Amino acid sequence: MRCPSCQHLSKDVVAKFCSQCGHKLLPAAPGAASENKLTAPSAPEGGAECGRELMDSSPFSSLGPGNGQENPDEHCSDASLQIQRGAASEGFMDAADGTSHELEAASPSASKRRKEDAALTKVSDVSSPDPKQANGAAAEPAGPEKGPGKEVKDQTKETKQPRASVPASRDHRQETQTKDQTAVPGGKAGENEKASLKPKKEPKKPEGNNKNNAAAEKNAKEQRNERTGELSPKESPLSSEEGVTVCFHAIISKHFEFNPSQHQVFVRGGEEFGKPKWKRNVCEMYYTRDLHELGSLVEGSAVIARQHLDKPIPYKYVLQKGKGAVEYEFIYKPQQKESEPVNRCLQVKSSLLGSGDWHQYDDIICMNPPGAWQTFKDRFTDGTRKDLVKGKQTAAAIMLDSIFSILETWNAINLKSFFTQFQQFYSVIRVPMIYEGKAQPWSTLEYEEKEVKKHLWECLTKKMEPFLKTSGDPLPKDCPVRSKLRMGLIILFSVEKFHIHLSKSDLTSLCHLLCSDPSSPHELHSDLIHILEIKHSWRNSLVNLCQRCMDGEVDLWVCTLPVLHLCMEPSPPTKDAGVQPEDTWAALEGISFSEFREKKSDRKQLVQLMGKNRHLLSVDARLFRSWFSLLPLRTLVCYMRECSEYLSRFPSHILDCLLGTCYRLQELKGPLTNLEVGRLPSAPESWLSRSRPPAGQSQLGGAFSENLTIKSILQMLLSLLDTYQHKMLEEPLIQSYLTVCLKLHETTCRITKDHTFYEMPALSAEIVCRIIILKPLVDSAGGQHSEAGEKNSVATVFQGTLAATRSWFQRVFQNRVFQTGVLSSNVRFTYPEEIKEEEEGPIFLMGE
């Protein structure tokens, strides 16, 4: 049959296309197709060894077949064809070099079948026309593939144009639903639309009439589309319910000398991607970024059926340079069995899908090393193993930067996409996996999860650095996260999800990020509103961080409590103050705060830290209580002193001081000691004065850091009541004051079991008197507040105070007032301290 375009005479009477120019030929007369048939019987015995012939001649043939350039799931038993046409003649087709033009001319049926199969498959690296391939893979010799269009290339030179860069659907800025995607070549959402964006490589028109040239040009386009994997009309797309989009991210090595305007990278894999397996280009990988010395970042996407979720799928990357051979990537791991090539392993975990997409973050795509000696060296030296680990770490750092770039636009959708991809990323890199007959860890790489976590933390530390600088310099422009609180929660998420061990310095850095900068509760809430909407147990993560810091003696965790409180549900208000347990009242549920404060009796540095960060008290209303409960008794006066300015602005927290002291006294067991009571020199004015220390000098020096005890605490509470009573008149909490002060007095009487500490119940009784005196003033200032219930409350508190005092007298002073000697008639006081200290003032007039 003669081609009307190039006048080439073909011996195949049933050919549909010209083997020289690709022009569509007119159909032959009926029955012509049966005249010259080509049979392709199975390979003769020993034909399966075709892939080993080259290796047998190598001194390193004992190494086993290479795993980088073979067709990863095919034997070469069909690579040799027995061609029969008239007299029997045999032709051998090399599995890597392809079919020569001369062989194609002698075997028109093979040419026909190849062109018919092209509608279902992309350009295959195996030129066997038999679509049925056995499992397993023999080695394919390296070298460029000789395609049947070699002569055409001389006649129709292509004009090269840069390929359009169409990255995979990564949801960098916004989550989108992918429609009409299939496990098809290219694997791109809306392939027809994107195809219009990709400039085609148009060959020059051959000489001839215009109509024939137009037909040849159209036919050439169709063939190129088939080679680049355009959809076949026979294939039906997967719906969004049936399929899951898989986005591939990889780095193609610089050794490939990849040119995005001339070369193409594809993904090929098992039958889960579609049939025929290992022949179809699942998706094309598009160039997205130049990584200079490392190579190029390429990305692409395909859709797989949901039935393949949570199942391992083998795959590899292949490079095609023009119309020549495709070159499979090389995985530097010796094969265990010759019939089981080493492939990459894809396993989409349904639990980590999030919005429905899976991102496969791979490492560097390596090429087959030149020469058998280099292969031996690369496979069996520890230096190469270290280079592979280093390459994985480098690729992981680049992929992590790409994931963080999602947060350049901060919103709830991008945050959700970020955390989903971050978990998928770690799932891929956590344990290097390969597919060699089945999914299995790459154990010979000796890259354990512990090392993966260590490297991941190094990458995260670099992202923390701009926020930890004390120079005050602005953040770098390329920093996608612009808030240290947000970055702190992202790091905390990573630590908790991936179980990363932190050193003491690491804990300090993380706490520094979580120390709030906003100056108001509204600013704090606005800064974290989106990230706290992510489905994650932020409260548990923060509580665990606090516990880690307590175990590691890192005190800075107390400054992260505003963020913890923001994640907590506010405790319901109660009418009866003091009914709640202390951990609920102090908003410290889940934190072993009592053990923390008793671990060291002196927390001077902790009080200094709180004083330095007292601006946080204005951000979090519950923080004052939390800090109060974290301090030992000796430092409470120092704390109230440091917070005097805050108390002047928020006098309602004086009630917290009273209630917090009551909680602390209730925990005391056994009789009080001199150390707890504190027989200090009588100079209370030195610490009850409201004057501030000079600038740069802490209020924690001198008497404040030594032996601050229950007596000094009660005296401090009296001073606060006296100082701020005019502001307390405006507070609607006077009833709560009465209740708390009565409990404080009852507790003081209960724990004071020695008459030498009589000053304790005396001071607590005086505190009750202060509140009782204030009650009528509050009623008069508030107008009509003279209901019988409120009047009775004052009487109830007064009677309760008298009852507690009498009970203390009866329990402590059990002997007579006077004693007489056995041998003399001299009379003396049984409790001489009672008379000795009486000059200090009438203490128990209420009980008389």
VENWODA-V899698 format. One record per backbone hydrogen bond with DSSP energy under -1.0 kcal/mol. NH is the residue of the N-H (numbers start at 1). CO is the residue of the C=O. Records with the same first field share a line. If there is no record, write none. Layout:
# VENWODA-V899698
NH: CO + CO
This chain:
# VENWODA-V899698
3: 8
7: 3
10: 1
15: 12
18: 23
22: 18
25: 16
32: 29
34: 31
35: 32
47: 44
49: 46
50: 47
52: 49
56: 52
58: 55
61: 58
63: 60
64: 61
74: 71
79: 76
89: 83
91: 81
98: 94
104: 100
105: 101
106: 102
107: 103
111: 107
112: 108
113: 109
114: 110
115: 111
116: 112
117: 113
118: 114
120: 117
121: 117
123: 227
138: 74
146: 97
150: 147
153: 149
155: 151
156: 152
159: 202
170: 168
184: 182
194: 190
195: 191
197: 194
204: 157
213: 209
214: 210
215: 211
216: 212
217: 213
218: 214
219: 215
220: 216
221: 217
222: 218
223: 219
224: 220
225: 221
226: 222
227: 223
228: 224
230: 225
235: 232
243: 239
244: 304
246: 302
247: 358
248: 300
249: 360
250: 298
251: 363
252: 296
253: 365
256: 253
257: 254
262: 259
263: 259
264: 320
266: 318
267: 283
268: 316
270: 314
273: 270
274: 271
278: 269
279: 276
280: 276
282: 267
285: 265
286: 299
288: 297
289: 297
291: 295
294: 291
296: 252
297: 289
298: 250
299: 286
300: 248
302: 246
303: 182
304: 244
306: 242
308: 305
309: 306
310: 348
311: 308
313: 346
315: 344
316: 268
318: 266
319: 327
320: 264
321: 325
322: 262
324: 321
327: 319
329: 317
330: 366
333: 331
340: 337
343: 435
344: 315
346: 313
352: 349
353: 350
356: 353
358: 245
360: 247
362: 249
365: 251
375: 371
376: 372
377: 373
378: 374
379: 375
380: 376
385: 381
386: 382
387: 383
388: 384
389: 385
390: 386
391: 387
392: 388
393: 389
394: 390
395: 391
396: 392
397: 393
398: 394
399: 395
400: 396
401: 397
402: 398
403: 399
404: 400
405: 401
406: 403
407: 404
408: 405
415: 411
416: 412
417: 413
418: 414
419: 415
420: 416
421: 417
422: 418
423: 419
424: 420
425: 421
426: 422
427: 423
428: 424
429: 425
430: 426
434: 440
435: 343
436: 438
440: 434
442: 432
443: 441
445: 442
446: 443
452: 448
453: 449
454: 450
455: 451
456: 452
457: 453
458: 454
459: 455
460: 456
461: 457
462: 458
463: 459
464: 460
465: 461
467: 464
468: 465
479: 476
487: 483
488: 484
489: 485
490: 486
491: 487
492: 488
493: 489
494: 490
495: 491
496: 492
497: 493
498: 494
500: 495
507: 503
508: 504
509: 505
510: 506
511: 507
512: 508
513: 509
514: 510
524: 520
525: 521
526: 522
527: 523
528: 524
529: 525
532: 528
534: 531
536: 534
538: 536
541: 537
542: 538
543: 539
544: 540
545: 541
546: 542
547: 543
548: 544
549: 545
550: 546
551: 547
552: 548
554: 549
558: 555
559: 556
560: 557
564: 560
565: 561
566: 562
567: 563
579: 576
585: 581
586: 582
588: 583
591: 588
593: 591
596: 592
597: 593
598: 594
599: 595
607: 603
608: 604
609: 605
610: 606
611: 607
612: 608
613: 609
614: 611
616: 613
617: 614
618: 615
619: 616
620: 616
623: 620
626: 622
627: 623
628: 624
629: 625
635: 632
636: 633
639: 635
640: 636
641: 637
642: 638
643: 639
644: 641
647: 643
648: 644
649: 645
650: 646
653: 650
654: 651
655: 652
657: 653
658: 654
659: 655
660: 656
661: 657
662: 658
663: 659
664: 660
665: 661
666: 662
677: 673
678: 674
680: 678
683: 681
686: 683
687: 684
688: 684
689: 685
697: 694
704: 701
705: 702
710: 676
711: 677
713: 709
714: 710
715: 711
716: 712
717: 713
718: 714
719: 715
720: 716
721: 717
722: 718
723: 719
724: 720
728: 724
730: 727
731: 728
737: 733
738: 734
739: 735
740: 736
741: 737
742: 738
743: 739
744: 740
745: 741
746: 742
747: 743
748: 744
749: 745
750: 746
751: 747
752: 748
757: 754
758: 755
760: 757
762: 758
763: 759
764: 760
765: 761
766: 762
767: 763
768: 764
769: 765
770: 766
771: 767
772: 768
773: 769
774: 770
775: 771
778: 774
779: 775
780: 776
781: 777
782: 778
785: 783
791: 787
792: 788
793: 789
794: 790
795: 791
796: 792
797: 793
798: 794
799: 795
800: 796
801: 797
802: 798
803: 799
804: 800
805: 801
806: 802
807: 803
808: 804
809: 805
810: 806
811: 807
812: 808
813: 809
814: 812
819: 828
821: 826
828: 819
830: 817
834: 831
836: 832
837: 833
840: 837
841: 838
848: 845
